[in-house]
């Protein structure tokens, strides 16, 4: 079950539309993804990696995944301008049961939209959709030193479950897995202004 369209407003009363992404969104998705990485990860990920991120290549990847439905992505926008996106699905990790565990693959916002409650909207939608699919748990991965993301998710009921992996966006970085039960919990979380989240990994 996926939403055709949902409407929200943020902390500045900006009207927001949440909908499924299409291949036509690929260019805007690439822009948000790269802007958010460069703003959130500068000083964490190497400058050479961040500066080398290619808009055309990333847009082509989005266009391919959305055309083939290999990734499930949703966008949030205002007046046709894409502000952020959410990607969800079955958990991809080999040490968990994919029948019971969903995953938030990523939440990314245009940095100009941080601290407006939009990240909470995206997280809420993701948790609600995964709950409706009868998953009992949701997991996600973040860079261990990404304090914005770890604080954001911990404030919304996620806890580290002990899993760690090493990623190499230019240089080795530890990523940690967070988990939250979807059983007998409030799927919505709270809309607030602490949304500086930029991404999972």
N, C-alpha and C positions, 0 to 999 in steps of 0.2 A: 504494500500500500504506500503510495507516494502522493504528496500534495500537488494539485494542479496549480494552486495559487493561494498564498496566505498574505494577509496585510498586517502591518505593525506600524508603530511610530517609535522613534528613538527618544533619547533624553532631551533633544532639542526640538521635538515635535515634527521632525522630518518624517514624511510618509515613506514607508518601506514596503516593498513587494518581495515575497519569497516564492521562488518557482524552480522547476527543474531546468538545468542548463541544457543548451542545445549547441550543436557545432558552430552556430553563428556567434556564440559567446567566446569563442576560442581566443581571439585577440585580446579582449578585455580581461579574461581570466589570466592570460599570460602576464599582462601588465600588472595586475594586482599581486599575483604570485611573486614576481620579481621585485616589485616595489617593497613588498612586505619583508621578503628575505633580506634585502639590502638595508632596510631600516632596522629590523629586529636583530639581525645577526652580525652587524658590523662590529668587529672586535672579538667575535666568537668564531665565526667562519672567516677564512682567509680572504683578504681583499681581492686577490687574483681570481678566486672562485666566484665571488659575488659580482665583480666587474665583468667577468666573462660570461655571465648568464645571458643567453641569447633569446630575445623576444620571439623571433620568427621560429626558432626551433621549439621553444616551449609552446607557442600557439599551435604548431603542427601536431605536437604530442597531445594537446587537449582536443584538437579537432579529430584526431584519430580515435582517441579513447571514447569520445562522445558519439562518434559515428558508429562505432562498433559496440557500444554499450559495455565496454570492459571496465569502466569506472562509473560510479553513481554520484553525480555532482549536482549541487543546487546552488543557486545564486541569490543574493539579496541586493536590491537595487532601489534607486529613487529616481523617478522621472526618466527611466531608461538608462541611467548611469549605474554601472555595476560597482558595488561598494565592497563586496566580499563574497566568499564562497565556502561551501561545506562539501566534503566528500566522505561517504560512509559505505559500509559493506560488511561482509562476514569477516571475522578476524582471520588474518593471514598467518598467524604464528603457529608453528608446528606443535607447540607444547600446550595448546588449549583446544577445547572441543568446539569446532566451528558450528555445531548445531545449537549451542547454547550461548555463544559469545559473539557479539557484534563488535565492530570497530569504527571509531571515528578516525578516518584516514588523515584528515586534515581540516583545519579551519584557518582561513587567511582573510585578513582585512586590509584594505587600503589604509596606510598609516594615518591619513587625514581623518579617518573615521574611528580611530581608537578612542576609548573612554566615552562612548555614546550609548552603550548597552547593546550594540549590534552583535558582538561576539556571543553574548548571552542568548540572543535570539537564535543564532545559528546552532549553538549547543543544544538549546531547548528542542529545536526541530529535529536534530539528529537523534537525541535520546528518545523523543516521542515515537519517531519512525521505527527505531530499533526495538523499542518496547512492544509496539504493535505487531512486530514480527516474531514475538514470543522468545526473544533472547532474554536470558536471565542476568547477563553481565555485559558490560561494555568496557573496552580497553582502548587505550591510545598511547602513542609514543611521543616523547618530547626530548629535546636535548637537555641533559642534566643541568647545564649552566644557563638555560633559558629561564631566568627568574620570572619574567612576565608570564610565561605559559604555565610554569609549575604553580605559581601563586594563584593564577586564574582557576586552574582545574582543582586544586586543593580546596579552594573556597567554595567549590560546587560539589563537594562530596567524593572526589576522586582520591585514591590513596595509592602510593607506590606498592607494587606487588612483588618486587624483588628482581624482576627480569631486567637485564641490561644487555645492550648490544653496542658494538662499535661501528660507527659510520665514518665515511671519509669524504666530506665535502671540502676538498682541498687539503685537509689534514685530519687525522683521527679525532673523533669526538664521541663521547659516551652518550647514548640515548637510554632513557629509563621508561619503563612501562607503568602506566597508571590504570587502575581498575575501579569500577563502580558497579554496585549491584543495581539491577533494574527491578528487583522484586520488592514490592511494598515501599517504594520510594516515590518522592515527588519528582516526576520526570522533567519538570519545567525549570527548576533552579530559579534564581532571582535575577530580574533585570536590574542592573545597576550600572554605575559609570566606571567600573574598574576594568573595562575591557581593553587592555592593551595586548590581548592575545594575538600573536602572529605565529600561528602554526604549530603543527605537529611535525614529524619528520618522515 
